[in-house]
Amino acid sequence: MTVARVLVVDDNRTNRDLMTYLLRAFGYEAEGAADGLAGLEAARSGKFDLILLDMLMPGIDGYEFARRLRADPQFTATPLVAVTALAMTGDRERIMRAGVDGYIAKPIDPESFIDEIEPYLPAPARAATHALAQACVERRSEPPEENGPLMLVVDDVAVNREFTRAALTPFGYRIVDAGSVDEAIALLERAHPAIVLCDLHMPRRDGFALLDYVRTERADLREVPFVFLSATGWEPSDRRRGVALGAAKFLRRPIEPDRLRAEIEELIVTHGKDSRR
């Protein structure tokens, strides 16, 4: 059995990237298409277990996409789920009449997104993906390599922490994670990371609070590279404040695993050569 393959058709890049990001974090294979025509071409060129579809797109919208897809005999049984912000009276009924199997409202909730789409996946594909995810969990329970760089990951959203772990542990990184600034400070009492990767907006205390703590109260950690990774846009004032406190990088989520790894490796190599950073 192979893991489930999901096609995401959405003209909004932020929405498309977020959905593919979440899917990959949970072990699914995910591909994105930026419009209806590209989505139809992708669907016909590869076998997908599920298609997630925005309804309002320029050119071929979701309704026309569904009509053309269902007209092809090979796709009559392919699960098709609308992911849309449409909420007016009658919208849901019109969407369901278009030939889709289900409906998920935007903005999506990262914490519940996977649970919402899984009922539409064929049982064999869902089982294979869960088996792979469980194997990854079991591998992570094994003792990490002693000489790999230790990273502290701080984020109040569990799926974001899981994504970082999945992206970096295969390359030798050791990960400790925290769901809040208070948890992170407690971890730092017994762990000395080579780098800190931190979300900005979190309940109670934000990423700036952790950066301020590291730079002002922990002399042993002042030279450790501190990276902000956030799904929100970086305002100039945020960057100025972060630079003033000593942030090394500002990255925006969603981010491809290869790029995240490259950004982290660059900092670790640079920090190793220049202890003043």
C-alpha positions in Angstrom: 0.0 0.0 0.0 1.1 3.6 -0.7 0.3 6.7 1.3 -2.7 8.8 0.3 -2.1 11.4 -2.5 -4.1 14.6 -2.3 -4.4 17.3 -4.9 -5.1 20.9 -3.7 -6.7 23.2 -6.3 -6.7 26.8 -5.1 -5.7 30.1 -6.8 -4.8 31.6 -3.5 -1.1 30.7 -2.9 -1.3 31.2 0.9 -4.3 28.9 1.2 -2.8 26.3 -1.2 0.6 26.3 0.6 -1.0 25.9 4.0 -3.1 22.9 3.0 -0.2 21.1 1.3 2.0 22.0 4.3 -0.5 20.4 6.7 -1.0 17.3 4.6 2.7 16.7 4.2 3.2 17.2 7.9 0.8 14.3 8.5 2.5 12.0 6.0 0.4 12.5 3.0 1.7 13.2 -0.5 0.3 16.5 -1.6 0.4 18.5 -4.8 -0.9 22.0 -5.5 -2.5 23.5 -8.6 -2.9 27.3 -9.0 -6.1 27.3 -11.1 -8.9 25.0 -12.4 -7.2 24.2 -15.7 -3.9 23.3 -14.0 -5.9 21.2 -11.5 -7.6 19.3 -14.3 -4.3 18.6 -16.0 -2.8 17.5 -12.7 -5.7 15.2 -11.9 -5.5 13.5 -15.3 -1.7 13.0 -15.1 -1.6 11.4 -11.7 -3.8 9.2 -9.5 -5.1 11.1 -6.5 -7.0 9.6 -3.6 -8.7 13.0 -2.8 -9.0 16.4 -4.5 -9.5 19.6 -2.4 -11.1 22.3 -4.4 -11.7 26.1 -4.1 -14.9 27.1 -5.7 -14.2 30.7 -6.5 -11.3 30.9 -9.0 -10.7 32.9 -12.2 -11.2 31.1 -15.5 -12.4 27.6 -14.7 -14.0 27.9 -11.3 -14.7 25.1 -8.9 -18.2 24.4 -10.3 -16.8 24.0 -13.9 -13.9 22.0 -12.5 -16.3 19.6 -10.8 -18.5 19.3 -13.9 -15.6 18.5 -16.2 -14.0 16.1 -13.7 -17.2 14.1 -13.2 -17.8 13.9 -16.9 -14.7 11.8 -17.2 -15.6 8.1 -16.3 -12.2 7.6 -14.6 -13.1 10.3 -12.0 -16.7 9.4 -11.1 -15.6 7.9 -7.8 -12.7 10.2 -6.9 -13.5 12.0 -3.7 -13.9 15.8 -4.3 -14.2 18.1 -1.4 -14.9 21.9 -1.6 -12.8 24.1 0.6 -14.4 27.5 0.3 -15.4 30.7 2.2 -18.8 30.7 0.6 -21.3 31.0 3.4 -24.5 32.6 2.0 -27.8 30.8 2.1 -28.0 28.3 -0.7 -24.2 28.2 -1.3 -23.8 24.8 0.4 -26.7 23.3 -1.6 -25.3 24.7 -4.9 -21.8 23.3 -4.1 -23.1 19.9 -3.2 -25.2 19.8 -6.5 -21.9 20.5 -8.4 -20.8 17.0 -7.8 -18.6 17.3 -4.7 -18.7 14.9 -1.9 -18.2 17.3 1.0 -17.6 20.8 2.2 -15.0 22.4 4.5 -15.3 26.1 5.4 -12.5 28.6 5.1 -10.5 29.8 6.9 -9.4 26.3 7.7 -8.4 25.4 11.2 -4.9 23.8 11.2 -5.8 21.8 14.3 -8.8 20.1 12.8 -8.1 20.2 9.1 -6.7 16.6 8.8 -9.6 15.2 10.9 -12.1 17.0 8.6 -10.7 15.5 5.3 -9.8 12.0 6.4 -13.4 10.6 6.2 -13.4 11.3 2.5 -10.2 9.2 1.9 -10.5 5.6 0.8 -9.8 3.3 3.7 -6.7 1.6 2.2 -5.0 4.9 1.5 -5.9 6.2 4.9 -4.6 3.1 6.6 -1.3 3.1 4.7 -0.7 6.8 5.6 -1.4 6.1 9.3 0.9 3.1 9.3 3.7 5.3 7.9 3.0 8.0 10.4 3.2 5.4 13.2 6.5 4.1 11.9 7.9 7.6 12.0 6.7 8.0 15.6 8.4 4.8 16.6 11.6 5.9 14.9 11.5 9.2 16.8 11.2 7.3 20.1 14.6 5.8 19.5 17.6 7.6 21.2 18.8 10.5 19.0 22.4 10.6 17.8 24.6 12.1 20.4 26.5 14.5 18.1 23.5 16.0 16.1 22.7 19.7 16.6 20.1 20.2 19.3 17.2 22.5 18.3 14.6 24.0 20.6 11.3 24.4 18.7 8.6 26.7 20.3 5.1 26.9 18.9 1.7 26.6 20.4 0.4 24.7 17.4 1.3 21.0 17.7 1.3 20.4 13.9 3.9 23.0 13.4 6.2 21.4 15.9 5.6 18.0 14.3 6.3 19.4 10.8 9.7 20.8 12.0 10.6 17.5 13.7 9.7 15.5 10.6 11.7 17.8 8.3 14.9 17.9 10.4 15.3 14.7 12.4 16.1 12.6 9.3 19.2 14.8 8.8 20.6 14.3 12.3 19.0 17.1 14.2 17.9 16.5 17.8 14.6 18.2 18.6 13.1 19.4 21.9 9.9 21.3 21.7 7.6 23.4 23.8 4.1 24.7 23.3 4.6 27.9 25.1 7.3 30.4 26.3 7.0 29.1 29.9 7.6 25.5 28.7 10.5 26.7 26.7 12.1 28.5 29.6 11.7 25.4 31.7 13.4 23.2 29.0 16.3 25.6 28.8 17.1 24.9 32.5 18.3 21.4 31.4 19.0 21.8 27.6 21.5 23.9 25.7 20.4 24.1 22.1 22.5 25.0 19.1 19.6 27.0 17.7 16.1 28.2 18.7 13.2 28.2 16.3 10.2 30.1 17.7 6.8 31.2 16.6 6.0 34.9 17.2 2.3 35.0 18.2 1.4 32.7 21.1 -1.0 32.9 24.0 0.1 34.8 27.2 3.7 35.4 26.2 4.9 35.8 22.6 8.2 35.0 20.9 9.7 38.4 21.7 9.4 37.5 25.4 11.4 34.3 24.9 14.1 36.2 22.8 14.3 38.9 25.5 14.8 36.2 28.2 17.5 34.4 26.2 19.4 37.5 25.5 19.1 39.3 28.8 18.9 36.6 31.5 20.9 33.7 30.0 24.5 34.7 29.3 25.2 31.1 28.3 22.6 31.4 25.5 23.2 34.9 24.2 25.2 33.7 21.2 22.7 30.9 20.2 21.0 31.8 16.9 17.4 32.6 17.4 15.0 32.3 14.4 11.4 33.5 14.2 9.1 31.3 12.1 5.6 32.7 11.8 2.5 32.4 9.5 1.8 36.1 9.8 3.3 38.8 7.7 6.4 40.5 9.1 5.7 44.1 9.8 8.6 46.5 9.7 8.1 47.2 13.4 8.3 43.4 14.1 11.6 43.1 12.3 13.1 46.2 14.0 12.1 44.9 17.4 13.4 41.4 16.6 16.8 42.8 15.3 17.1 45.0 18.3 16.6 42.0 20.6 19.1 39.9 18.6 17.0 37.7 16.2 19.1 36.0 13.5 16.4 35.3 10.9 12.7 35.9 10.1 11.1 33.1 8.2 7.5 32.8 7.1 5.3 29.7 7.3 4.3 27.7 5.4 7.9 26.8 4.3 9.2 23.9 2.3 11.2 21.4 4.3 14.3 21.8 2.1 14.3 25.5 2.5 13.8 25.3 6.3 16.7 22.9 6.5 18.9 25.1 4.3 18.2 28.2 6.4 19.0 26.4 9.6 22.2 24.8 8.3 23.4 28.2 7.1 23.0 29.7 10.5 24.7 26.8 12.3 27.6 26.8 9.9 28.0 30.6 10.2 27.6 30.6 13.9 30.3 27.9 14.2 32.7 30.1 12.2 31.9 33.4 14.0 31.2 33.1 17.7 30.2 36.8 17.7 26.8 36.0 16.0 
